[in-house]
Amino acid sequence: METVLKNHKIHNLTEDLVLKEVDAICDEIETSGQKPELCTCGQCRLDAACYVLNRTQPSYVVSNRGVARLERETLERRQKGIDLTVLIYKALEDVAHNRRPNFDHQSHSSKEAEYVARDRTVFNIPVIIGRVFNGVNFEPLSGIDVELVQGGELVAMRDANWQNPYRFVKDTEGTFTFWPRPAEAKTAGEQSVFEFAVRIKTEGFETLNHFFEVLVVSEGVADVPFSMSRTFKLQDLYLFPEGAEEDAD
């Protein structure tokens, strides 16, 4: 039965604040040269944001009231910003100490992806973010791979800092991220729907295939900078052990 809430949009104001502050702090680190041991590449920014969001109380609103709520809570959020800044630096330090293998982890500002180094008209597909949990105990998964596929094939990533398949690690609480390579377009302003699937095939669990669509408008530039505002967030997914019965409710 279709839920009456399906077409209603619920927005997390805390997520907006965290994503914005992670970008701002990382940009400041790159500009000033402070704390050179911290990594500010796109992947580590996402890892740090997930770290903070998993340790921060959300603030949900219905989107059409979001502007008014945001205005009213501005002063309170500024006061909380001190604690948030400390937590973001802690996240960046922990991520730096546990950097993902097989990545060059170049600076966000200095890196030029080999495929997107020139201006041209493309569909810049956003960063895809999601979480997967064990469907029985609702614990985040680790030590297994998740794939982003299109037409049955693995989707090429934007550069070497983005994995596909993506290996779950304990520190990121079941969160996965993908940044697909841009797709060629004829003119700027053209709309296109891209069909993807998240796939997990691992021993002891039923195969998970979650299909979804992303609407993208083409742009006249391919080398867009990484930004937390360019994200597409999936609903939480659940992986069930083989033979387990999913609760119909």
C-alpha positions as CSV (number, residue, x, y, z in Angstrom):
1,M,0.0,0.0,0.0
2,E,1.3,3.4,-0.9
3,T,2.2,5.6,2.0
4,V,0.5,9.0,2.2
5,L,3.9,10.6,3.0
6,K,5.6,9.4,-0.2
7,N,5.3,12.7,-2.0
8,H,6.1,14.9,1.0
9,K,9.6,16.2,1.4
10,I,11.2,16.2,4.9
11,H,14.4,18.2,5.2
12,N,17.2,18.0,7.8
13,L,18.5,21.5,8.5
14,T,21.5,20.0,10.5
15,E,22.6,18.3,7.3
16,D,22.7,21.6,5.4
17,L,24.7,23.1,8.2
18,V,27.2,20.3,8.4
19,L,27.8,20.0,4.7
20,K,28.3,23.7,4.4
21,E,30.8,23.9,7.3
22,V,32.8,20.9,6.2
23,D,33.4,22.5,2.8
24,A,34.2,25.9,4.4
25,I,36.7,24.5,6.9
26,C,38.4,22.3,4.3
27,D,38.6,25.3,1.9
28,E,40.2,27.4,4.7
29,I,42.7,24.6,5.4
30,E,43.7,24.5,1.7
31,T,44.0,28.3,1.4
32,S,45.9,28.9,4.7
33,G,48.1,25.8,4.6
34,Q,47.1,25.0,8.3
35,K,47.2,21.4,9.5
36,P,48.9,20.0,6.4
37,E,48.5,16.4,7.8
38,L,44.7,16.7,7.3
39,C,43.3,15.5,3.9
40,T,40.8,17.7,2.2
41,C,40.2,15.7,-0.9
42,G,36.6,15.1,-2.0
43,Q,36.4,11.6,-0.5
44,C,37.7,12.6,2.8
45,R,35.3,15.6,3.0
46,L,32.4,13.1,2.5
47,D,33.8,10.8,5.1
48,A,34.2,13.6,7.6
49,A,30.6,14.8,6.9
50,C,29.3,11.3,7.5
51,Y,31.3,11.1,10.7
52,V,29.8,14.4,12.0
53,L,26.2,13.7,10.9
54,N,26.3,10.3,12.7
55,R,27.2,12.2,15.9
56,T,24.9,15.2,15.5
57,Q,21.3,15.5,16.4
58,P,19.2,16.1,13.3
59,S,16.6,18.9,13.0
60,Y,13.8,17.8,10.6
61,V,11.3,20.2,9.0
62,V,8.8,20.0,6.2
63,S,10.6,21.7,3.3
64,N,8.0,24.4,2.7
65,R,8.6,25.7,6.2
66,G,12.3,25.3,6.1
67,V,13.1,28.9,5.3
68,A,11.1,30.3,8.2
69,R,12.6,27.7,10.6
70,L,16.1,28.4,9.3
71,E,15.7,32.1,10.0
72,R,14.4,31.6,13.5
73,E,17.2,29.2,14.5
74,T,20.1,31.2,13.0
75,L,21.3,32.6,16.3
76,E,21.1,29.2,18.0
77,R,23.0,27.5,15.2
78,R,25.8,30.1,15.4
79,Q,26.2,29.3,19.1
80,K,26.3,25.6,18.3
81,G,28.8,26.3,15.5
82,I,31.7,26.3,18.0
83,D,31.0,22.7,19.0
84,L,30.4,21.8,15.4
85,T,33.8,23.2,14.3
86,V,35.6,21.1,17.0
87,L,33.7,18.0,15.8
88,I,34.6,18.6,12.2
89,Y,38.3,18.9,13.0
90,K,38.0,15.7,15.0
91,A,36.4,14.0,12.0
92,L,39.1,15.2,9.6
93,E,41.8,14.0,12.0
94,D,40.2,10.5,12.4
95,V,39.6,10.3,8.6
96,A,43.3,11.3,8.0
97,H,44.5,8.6,10.3
98,N,42.3,6.0,8.6
99,R,42.7,7.0,4.9
100,R,41.1,4.8,2.3
101,P,43.7,2.6,0.5
102,N,44.3,2.9,-3.2
103,F,43.6,6.6,-3.3
104,D,46.0,9.4,-4.2
105,H,44.1,11.8,-1.8
106,Q,45.2,14.9,-3.6
107,S,44.1,18.3,-2.4
108,H,40.6,19.2,-3.6
109,S,41.8,22.5,-5.0
110,S,45.0,21.3,-6.7
111,K,43.6,18.1,-8.3
112,E,42.6,18.0,-11.9
113,A,40.8,14.9,-12.9
114,E,42.2,13.5,-16.1
115,Y,38.7,12.9,-17.6
116,V,37.2,16.3,-16.7
117,A,40.1,18.6,-17.1
118,R,38.6,20.6,-20.0
119,D,35.5,22.6,-20.6
120,R,32.8,20.9,-22.5
121,T,29.0,20.4,-22.3
122,V,28.2,17.4,-20.1
123,F,25.7,16.0,-17.6
124,N,27.5,16.4,-14.3
125,I,26.0,13.6,-12.3
126,P,25.9,14.4,-8.5
127,V,27.6,12.5,-5.8
128,I,25.4,9.5,-4.8
129,I,25.2,8.9,-1.0
130,G,23.5,6.1,0.8
131,R,23.5,3.8,3.8
132,V,23.1,0.0,4.1
133,F,22.2,-1.9,7.3
134,N,21.8,-5.5,8.3
135,G,18.0,-6.1,7.9
136,V,17.8,-8.3,11.0
137,N,19.7,-6.3,13.7
138,F,19.8,-2.9,11.9
139,E,23.6,-2.6,12.4
140,P,25.7,-0.9,9.8
141,L,27.7,-3.2,7.5
142,S,31.4,-3.4,7.0
143,G,33.9,-5.5,5.1
144,I,31.7,-6.1,2.1
145,D,31.4,-4.4,-1.3
146,V,28.6,-2.3,-2.8
147,E,28.5,-1.6,-6.6
148,L,26.9,1.1,-8.6
149,V,25.7,-0.3,-11.9
150,Q,24.0,0.9,-15.1
151,G,22.7,-1.5,-17.7
152,G,24.3,-4.4,-15.7
153,E,27.8,-2.9,-15.9
154,L,29.9,-1.1,-13.2
155,V,29.6,2.7,-13.6
156,A,32.9,4.5,-14.3
157,M,33.8,7.0,-11.6
158,R,34.9,10.6,-12.0
159,D,38.4,10.0,-10.9
160,A,40.6,7.5,-9.0
161,N,39.6,8.9,-5.6
162,W,36.2,7.3,-6.0
163,Q,35.8,3.6,-5.8
164,N,33.4,1.3,-7.6
165,P,32.9,-1.2,-6.0
166,Y,33.0,0.6,-2.7
167,R,34.2,-1.3,0.3
168,F,32.3,-0.7,3.5
169,V,34.5,0.1,6.5
170,K,33.5,0.2,10.1
171,D,34.3,3.9,10.6
172,T,31.7,5.2,8.1
173,E,28.7,3.5,9.7
174,G,27.4,1.7,6.6
175,T,27.6,4.8,4.4
176,F,28.7,4.5,0.7
177,T,29.5,7.2,-1.8
178,F,29.8,7.3,-5.6
179,W,30.7,10.1,-8.0
180,P,29.9,8.9,-11.6
181,R,31.9,10.2,-14.6
182,P,30.1,13.0,-16.5
183,A,28.1,12.0,-19.5
184,E,28.4,13.9,-22.8
185,A,25.6,16.3,-23.8
186,K,24.9,18.3,-27.0
187,T,23.7,21.6,-25.4
188,A,23.6,23.2,-22.0
189,G,20.3,23.2,-20.2
190,E,19.2,19.8,-21.6
191,Q,17.5,17.4,-19.1
192,S,18.1,13.7,-19.0
193,V,17.2,10.9,-16.6
194,F,20.0,8.5,-15.6
195,E,19.0,5.1,-14.4
196,F,21.3,3.4,-11.9
197,A,21.2,0.5,-9.4
198,V,23.0,-0.2,-6.2
199,R,24.0,-3.9,-6.1
200,I,25.4,-6.0,-3.3
201,K,26.2,-9.7,-3.8
202,T,28.0,-11.2,-0.8
203,E,28.1,-14.7,0.8
204,G,25.5,-15.3,3.4
205,F,23.1,-12.5,2.3
206,E,20.4,-12.2,-0.3
207,T,21.4,-10.2,-3.3
208,L,20.4,-6.6,-3.0
209,N,19.4,-4.6,-6.2
210,H,18.0,-1.1,-5.6
211,F,17.0,0.8,-8.8
212,F,16.7,4.5,-8.9
213,E,16.7,7.5,-11.3
214,V,18.6,10.8,-11.2
215,L,17.4,13.8,-13.2
216,V,20.4,15.9,-14.4
217,V,20.6,19.2,-16.3
218,S,23.6,19.5,-18.6
219,E,26.2,22.3,-18.1
220,G,28.8,24.0,-20.2
221,V,31.6,22.9,-17.9
222,A,32.9,19.5,-17.0
223,D,35.6,20.3,-14.4
224,V,33.1,21.3,-11.7
225,P,34.6,21.4,-8.2
226,F,33.6,19.0,-5.6
227,S,30.8,20.4,-3.5
228,M,28.6,18.8,-0.8
229,S,25.7,20.6,-2.3
230,R,26.0,18.4,-5.4
231,T,24.7,15.2,-3.8
232,F,21.8,12.8,-4.4
233,K,20.8,11.0,-1.2
234,L,19.2,7.6,-1.4
235,Q,16.8,6.1,1.2
236,D,18.3,3.7,3.7
237,L,18.7,0.2,2.4
238,Y,18.7,-3.2,4.2
239,L,20.5,-6.4,3.4
240,F,18.9,-9.6,4.7
241,P,20.7,-12.9,5.5
242,E,19.8,-15.8,3.2
243,G,16.5,-17.4,4.3
244,A,15.5,-14.4,6.5
245,E,11.9,-13.3,6.1
246,E,11.4,-9.6,5.6
247,D,8.8,-8.0,7.8
248,A,5.8,-7.2,5.6
249,D,5.0,-4.2,7.7
